[in-house]
Amino acid sequence: MVGNLLDKLIGVFSPKSELQRMAAREMVHKVRHQYAASKNTLQSGAWNPHDPKVNTVIANSIATLRSRSRQLVRDMPAMATALDRVEQFTVGNGICLQGRVKDPTTGKLAQGVNQKIEDAWKRWCDEADAAGRLHFYEIQQLACRSEIEVGEYVVVKQHTKAKGRFLPFQLLVLEPDQLNGYGATPLPGNDLHQGVEYDKRTGKAQAYYFEDPERWKTPLRIPANQVVLGFRTLRPYQLRGVTPLAPVILLAHQLRDYLEAEIATAQKAARWLAFVTSQDPAATMQAFGALATPMHEAQGGEKYTMEMGHAIVDFLRTGESVQIANHNRPGDSFEPFVKFIMRSFAAAVGVSYELVSGDYYDAKYTAARVSRNDMLKGVKVRRGRLIRQLCENVRREFMDWAVVSGKLDLPNYMVNREHYHRCVWMEPGMEHLDPLREGRAEQDAVAAKLRSPQEVLQARGRDPEQVLDEWTEWKQMLDERGLNDPIEKSAIKTNPAAVADQGGQPNAHK
């Protein structure tokens, strides 16, 4: 306040000085009240990046990012392996549907209704692809892979009049590159960006424009409710997806160039076996005869070399020492550098370094367990996004078509849709790192009522009802053949206290 009064007093005699002092005081105030990372210091240099809108950044980068990412996945084994691992852990053999419709009178699961829904779903999954090649589970795998490789996937829901189908509902999987709004005119009140027509006020997609091969430069408009454009949203109003490989694309490219250069250099160096000198070059040449090949030397005279299979021996000038070539290729820094790069893009994809590289030399149980738990958290998030954006969207459309086509008889479906839409998606399971230790931990958790048997079975990728049906079938087969259950005998043998439950006496043991 004193400073402001002084500025005003000076302004009485020099208004220009007052303005300069006020501007300087404002600048000092701004610098004092900043994040340290936002200040311009000697260490930050001239780091003042431009921060445009998210859709502008994506539009300027998406084509190059897609092409570079695809090339690296094609050419680099580690990148291809990383995508395979993400796909395997996220989708596996497929994310399966299981009905959970309940009987409104008893409140219990309506087994008959759920079975009809699941049977119809399984039958339609075989013909889900418009091209007739992919099962719906393979479409899930393709969508997951595309989201990692290029940042997004596109699936169009279609009605078909083809004969011999279970339902007139099918899916057309397209490349994200086909989204193109060039030459299109959005409806009044909407805007168009990168093939997406959206509401300018909310950012909600209204329609998508695709390249039409039958009409050149005239995009095909498809309403948004018929298109599934799946991607991870990183910022509000984002319209297109970005590959998670973007931060490591340059590193992966540099690693590829480094590996090629190191291999080429090592191949060339490996050909030079030894350097030979002699006090009597003439006698040496006469001994080797025609094996030695003269080569012109820039310093004068001739330099001789001799090829021995894939090796080369150099004949040097008299007076120089003799030595066997010692090639330190690759150098000591090669392996740490490669590991650093591979860890970087393994982290970007969301898998462990060991899964990408196949290097389990230093792996330990504790570290592997922690690594797998961290990876599974990312996998669950990615899988949940795939279920919400693709699986649930398609399932709801399937239910409508199945009822309208008469393939499913669900009373009052049109009045009470949500009652019949109750379901769960069975996620792919994962084998234990240590089956004995982790299996006992699960048993203890179930016994202490900290986990349910259904939860344990679902974590293994098994349907609890199917497991019980299999056990019932197993018991029936044993009874038909007059056999005892060897599993029960094994349990009694390993747990003597269980003998009492069978009508006997527990074994005394030390």
C-alpha positions, 0 to 999 in steps of 0.5 A: 500500500505504501508503494502504491501511494508513492507511485501516485505521488510520483505520478503527480509530477511524472505520469510516465514514471508512475505507469512504469513503476506500476507495471514493474510492481505488477510483474514483481507480484506475478513472479512472487506468486507463481509455481516454481515450475512456471518461472523462467530461470536459467535452468528452464532456458527459453522453455515456453511451449505453446498449449493449443486446444486438445483437438488442434494438437491431435489433428496436427499429429494423429496421422503421423503418430498412427503411421509411426506407431504402426511401423514400429509395431511391424518392425520391432519385436518388443513393440509387437510383443507389448501389444500382444501382451496387452491384448492377451491380458485385457481380452484373452479368449474373450469377455463373455456375457452372463445374464443376471435377470431375476425373477420379480416374484422370488427375487432369485436368478431366473435361470431359464431366462438367463440361459435363453439370453446367453444362448442367443448371444453365443449364436449371434457372436458367431455371425457378428462380423459383417465380413463374416470372418471375425467372432465377436470376441475377435472384434474385442481383441481387434478393438483393444489392439487398435486402441493401443496401436493408434489410440482408437477403434471404430465399429459401425452397427448395421442392419442387414437383409442377408438371408440365413442369419440368426439376426439382421444385426451385424458389426462393421469394423473400420480403420480410424483413418476412414473418418474424414469430414472433407467436403461435408456440411454439418447440421445447423448448430453443430460443428465438424472436426476430423470427421466428427460432427458434434454439438458446440455447446456440449461436445457430444458427437452427433454424427460421424463422416466416413470416406465413401468408396462409391462417391469420391470426395463425398463423405458418408454421414452416419448418426452417432448412435450407430457408431462406436468410436472408442478411445481414452479421454484425456481432456474435456471436449476431446473428439479423437483418441491418441495412442499411449505409445506417443511418449515413447515413439521417438525412443523406440525409433532411436532404439531400432536405429541403435540396434541396427547400427550396433549389429552392422558394426559388430558384423564388420568388426568380427571379420577382422581376426588379426593384424600380422607384422613381419621383419621379412615381408617378402618371405611372409608374402611368399609363404602365403602366396596368392592368399594375400591380396594387395590393397592400395594404402593412402600413405604410400606402399601397399597394404596386404590383407588375407581373407580366411572364411569370414575373417580378415588378417591384416599384414602391416608394415615392418616394425609394428607389433602383432596383435589379435583383434579384440572387438568389444562389441557391443560395449558395456553400455549396450545392455543398460541402455536397451533395458532403459528404453524397453522399460520406458515403453513397457511402462507406457503400454502398461505391462512389465519389462519382463513381459516385453523383453522375455528376460526373467533372469533377475525376476523374483517372486515378490517383484513379479507379484508387485509388477503383476498387481500394478499391471492388472490395475491398468488392465482392469481400467482398460478392460472396463473401458472396452466393456462400457464403450463397445460390449455394453453398447453392442449388447443392448442393440443385440437385445432389441434386435433379438426381441423384435425378430422373435428370437427372444421371448421376453414378456414386457421387454419394451416396457421394462428393458432394464429388468432384462439388461441385468448382466455381468461380463466374465473377464479372462482369468490369470494363472497364479504365480505360486499356485500353492501359496496363492491357492491357500490364501484364497481358501483362507479368505473364503473361510474367513468370509473376506471373499466369496467363492464366486469372486475367486472363481471369476478372478480365475475366469470361470463361471461359478454356475458352470463350475457347479454344473461340472462338479455335479456331472463329475459326481454323476459319472463317478456314481454311474461307475461305482467309483469313489471321489479321489479328490475327497480322499486326497483332501482327507489324507492331507487334512487328518482332521477331516476324517472326523467329518467322515465318521472316523477318528482323527489321526494322531500326529506329532 
